[in-house]
Amino acid sequence: MPSPIKDFIAGGFGGVCCVSAGQPLDMIKVRIQTMPRPLPGQSPLYKGTFDCFTKIVKNEGFLGLYKGMAAPLAGVAPMFAICFFGFGVGKRLQQKHPDDVLTYFQLFKAGMVAGVFTTVIMAPGERIKCLLQVQAAQGKGAPVKYNGPMDCIKQLYKEGGIRSLYRGTGATLLRDLPASGMYFMVYEWLQHILTPQGGSRSDLSVGRTLVAGGVAGIFNWAVAIPPDVLKSRYQTAPEGTYPNGIRDVFKQLMKEEGILSLYKGFTPVMLRAFPANAACFMGYEAAMKTLNYLAPNL
């Protein structure tokens, strides 16, 4: 049974690496996904990924790319600890003996268990992050509703209690269950095929670990993008806009913008997926090796 202390430390370090590497493109993704539909004759607020990047840097400075980072960063240590621990729980639930080798479908189901575990932490953090990112998009001079993550938490709780903080939990589950399953399954598959013949996973080079983590991230987001768009729209909309939840978001998007609207932010998501998740798994594996060396009995 893996050490929960090691999982927490290594998972937390991997999560910090992931958020730090991927935050700028995550900011761009949310801005593109939630930008208002242009009126007839008007140009869209952002013409694409690079246009969004240049406008953020021009109007808000380079650090504008890191707005809203405090909320996900504060949650990454417990989230990734629970995520990797949840994956281990999902595997053990399907094993009759500790050494049983699981099929890839069983690994997919174990990844879905990890998705359930992380949603408890992810849902409020995602809502706060998206609200702060969208607020920043309004530009200088616009009224500021939230003065940072803690103020956002206080106002959301005052407006609707804990339910307001967890608004969009169903959408987060819809995104994270299949996406987490794909994430871990692909990572385990690549770890297996990239392991040198006759060697073990500990023999994998840094480059191969980065490739395995990066490709796993791409497959994760290939599954996650449509529900992520619905989640971002729902979590940032004014209270009462979508009384039936993401079903109303989906209906409105299909009616007004078509099926391609579910893939808004595709470019920044995919540009972010490889480096962010390569950094995550590299950080996790490096931290775990260090912990196993320094404290083998922990």
Helices and strands as residue ranges (DSSP letters): H 4-34, H 49-60, G 62-66, H 70-93, H 104-136, H 149-165, H 169-194, G 201-203, H 206-236, H 246-256, G 259-263, H 266-294
